[in-house]
Amino acid sequence: MTKAPRFEFDVSSALALGARSRQEDALAVAFPVGLDHGFAILSDGMGGHASGDLASRTIVAEMFAGLSLGTLHPGADLPDVLRASMRNANANLTECVKEQPTHHGMGGTVVAAVAMHDKLYWISVGDSVLYLFRDETLCRLNADHSMAPQIDLMLARGLLSEAEAADHPQRNCLTSALMGGAVSQVDCPEEPTTLRPDDILILASDGLQFLPDPIIEALLLRARRDGSQEIAQDLMDALSTMDDPEQDNTSIVVIRVQQAKRRVRPSSIRSTSNAMFKAFRRAVTPPVQANPRR
C-alpha cells in the first residue's frame, strides 16, 4: 500500500472591516505546529439582521469545540463529524434566541475545512467561499447557496444582460443559512479532495468577491511562492485599492500545502486537543487587519 505523502501547512488569517460600521465576520484556525492535520472555520453574520456579529462568533465557537474534542483522527468519519458540529452550532443559535429574544432573526453562513494528511474535507452553508488554486488555476470547491448561480444561469440563457445580472437586487440573497431552524442546503461531500504540494486553499466571506475571480487568480499566480501571510495581505490590499463604498466585511484564511521537510513524531489525541484549545484562545479574535493599508 502506498503511503500518503506527509504535508505541512502554512496558514494565516485576516479580517477587514471594509465600509461597514461593525465586524460581523468571525474565524478560527487550528493547525498545531508539527502536525499534518488541522482545521479552519469561518462565518459571516447575516448582514441587516439582529446580532449578526454574535451569530458568527457563536457558529465559529461551537464548531471549533466540536472539531477539537479528539474527533480528528484517521479513523473518524470526518463528513459526519463536520455535519454534527454544524448541527450543534445551529442548535446553539436557537438557545441564544431563547435566552435573549431580541436576537431573533440572527444567523450566518459557515465554511469549515479539515485537512487530514493529504485529504481535504469541508462543510459549507451559505455563500462563503472555499477556493483551490492549483496548476495556476483558481476554482471554487464548494457550492454557492445564494441567488447568484440562478441569476448567472439566466444570463447564460440570454434572459438578462451582463449589467442586469451583476446588479440584480437579489444576487446576494442567501438560499441557505444557519438561523436555528431547518437548514435547506448543506454542502458536505463524502469523498475528500486529494491535496498536492503547492496547493493554495482560501476560505473567505463574500467580501472577497468584490474582487473578480480573474483578479484573485492573477494575484495568486504572482504570489504563489510567497507565504500565506503575504498572500492574505495582497488580497486585502487589492480590496483596499478598489476603495468600494459598499465594501463588505472581509475575512480570509489562506492555507499553503507544503511537502513535510522532516518526519514528525506522532502526537496523542490529548496533546493534539490541548494544542487546539490553546489556539481557541485566539479563535474568535485571530490576527486582525481592521483597516487594510492604503
N, C-alpha and C positions, 0 to 999 in steps of 0.2 A: 504494500500500500504506500502510495506517495505521500510524504508528509507535507502538510500545508506550510507555505513559507511563513516565516516569522516577521512581523511588521512592528514598526514603531510609529507613533502618531504625534505629529507636531500640531498643536491645537491652540487657537487664540479666539477670543470673542470681543465684541464691541457693541456698544449701544449709542444711538444718537437721538436727540430729541426732535430734530427736524424743525418744522414750523409749528409744532403743536405746543400747547401750554403745559402739558404734563406727559410723563412717560408711562405708556400703557403696555409696553413690551417687557418681558422677563425671560431670562435664560439661565441655564446651569450647565456646567461641563464637568465631567468626572473621567479623566484619563490619567490614573495614577502613574507616576514615573516608574519605569521598569516593568510595566505590564503590557501585554499585547492585546488588551481589550479595554473598553471604556464606553461611555455614552454621553450624548448631549441632548438637551431638551430646550425647546424654545416655544414661547406662547405670545400671541398678540391679543391683548384685551380688546373686546368689542368696542370700537370707536362709536361714540354717540350713545352708548348705553351706560347704565349706572355702574360705577365701580369697576370699570374695565381694568384698572391697574391692580385692584385686589384680585380680580378673577385670574389674570395672567400669573400673578405670584402664587396663588393657590394651586393652579394647574401644575406649574413647574415644581412646587414643593412636594405635592402629593405624588407626582410621577417620579421625582427624584427618590423619595422614600421607597416607592415600590420597586425601583430598579437597583437599590443599594443593599437590600437585606439578604445578601448571599444568593441572589437569584441568577446572577450572571456567571454561568459555568458551561463548559462544552455540552453537558448532557441536558441542559434546560431547553424547554420548548419556548424559544425566545419570542416568536409571534404571540403565543398565549400570554407570556409574561407582560409584553407590551400592551396587549388588549386589556388585561386585568388592571394594570396600572392606570390606563386611560379611564376605565370604568370607575375606579376609586376616585380619581381626580374629578370626574363628572359628578359623582355622588356627593363629594365634599362641597361642590358649589351649591347643591340643594341644601345642605346643612347650614352653609353660610347665610343663605336667604332666610331659613327658618329662624336663625338666631338674630338676624337683623333684616327685617322686611324691606327696609329702604334700599337694599341691594338687589331687589327683584329686577330681573332683566339683564343682570351681568352675565358675561360669558367670554369665550375666547377661542382662538384656534390653538392647535398644538402640532408640532412636528418633533418627533424624538427618534434618534438613530443610535443603534448599538453596533459597535464594531467588535467582532469576536474572531481573533486570529485574522484570517483572510476573508471573512464574511461580513456583510453589512445587512442588518435588519432594520426596519423602520415602521413607524406608525404615524399617520397624519390625519388630521381633521381640519378642514378649512382651507385657506389659500396660502398659508405659509409654505415656503418652497424648500425642496431638497434637490440641490444641483450636484451633478457629477461632471467634472472636467477631466477628460481622458482623450489622449491622442489628438490634442489641440482642438477638441470639440466639446461644447457645452450642451448638456442635455438635462432635462428635468426628470427625476426619477419618480416623484410622487404625483398623485392626481390633484387637480385644482378644483376644489369644492366651492366654486363661485359661478356667477353667470358668465364669466369671461369665455369659457370654452363654447357655450351655446352661441354667444354673440359672434365669436370668431367663425363658427360654422355658418352662421347667417351671412357673414362677409364672404366666405368661400363660395357660397351658393349665389352670390350676387344680390342678396336681399338688402344689404347695407353697403354704404360706401366706406372707404377706409376711415374717413373723418368721423362718420356716424358711429362706426364700431369703436374707435378709440375714445370717443367722448360720450359713449352711451351711459345714461344715468344709472343703469342697473349693472354696469360692468363689474363693480366691486361688491355687489350684493352676495353674501355667503349663502350657499345651499346646504351647508352643514357646519355645525359648531358645537362646542361644549357649553351647555347652558343649564345642566342639571337634569334635563329631560331626555327623551329618546334622541339618539344620535343617528341621523338619517344616512350618512355616508362615512365610512371609515376605510382608509387605505392602509392595509397591513398585509403585504404579500407573505405567503407561506414560504416561498423559496427566496433565499437571500441573494443579493448581488455579490459576486466574487470580486474582491478588491485586487488591484495591481499596484506595484510600486509606482510612485509619482502621480497616482490619482489625487485629485483635489476635490473634497466634498465641501459644500456650502449649505448650511441651514440658515434661513433668513425669513424675517417677516416681510409682508408685502411692500414695505417701504423701499426695499431694494429694487423692486420692479419699476420704480421711477427711472431706473436705468434700463434701456432696452437690452435684451439678451445679447445682440451682437456686440454691444459695448462691453458688457460683462465678459464675454468671451475674449475680446481683444485685450482687456486688462489682464485676464488670467494668462493669456498667451505671452504677454510681455513679462509678467511676473512669475511665471511658472517655476523658476528656480529659486525664488525668494522664499523666506519663511512665512509661516501662517500670519504672524503679526504684521508683516509688511503688506501681505495681500489684503488683510482686513482694512488696513489704513488706506491702501489705494482705492478700495471700493468706497469707503466713507468720503475720501477726498473727491472722488468723481461725483458723488451725490451733492457734496457741498458746492462744487463748481457749477452745477446746474442752477443753484440758487432758486429752486422752485418754491413759490409762495405757498403751495399746497403740500409740500413735502411732509410725509407721514413719519411717525417714529420709525426708526430702523434698528433692527437687531440682527447681528451676524455671528455665526460660528464658522470658522474655517478649519478644516481638518486636512492636513497633508499626510499622505500614506508613504512611509519610507521603509526600505528594507532594514531589518534589525542589524545593527553592527556587531552585536555580541549576544551570546546566549544569556537569557535571563533566568535566574533561579525561580522555580515555581513558588508562588505565594499561597498561603492558606486562604480559605474563604474569610476567616476572621480578619486577617491582615488586609485583605482587599477591601472588606467592608469598612474597616477603620479608616483606611486611606480615603475612601469615598465620602465618609461622613466628615472628615476634615475638610474636604473640598466643599461640602454642603454649607460650611460657614460662609462661603462666598457665593452660594448658589444663586440667590436672587439679586445679588449685587456684585457681578463679576467685573473685570476691568471695564470701566465705563468711559465712553468718549461722549461727554454731554453735548459738546458742540464741535463738530469736525473742524479742523483748522482750515482757514480760507486762504 
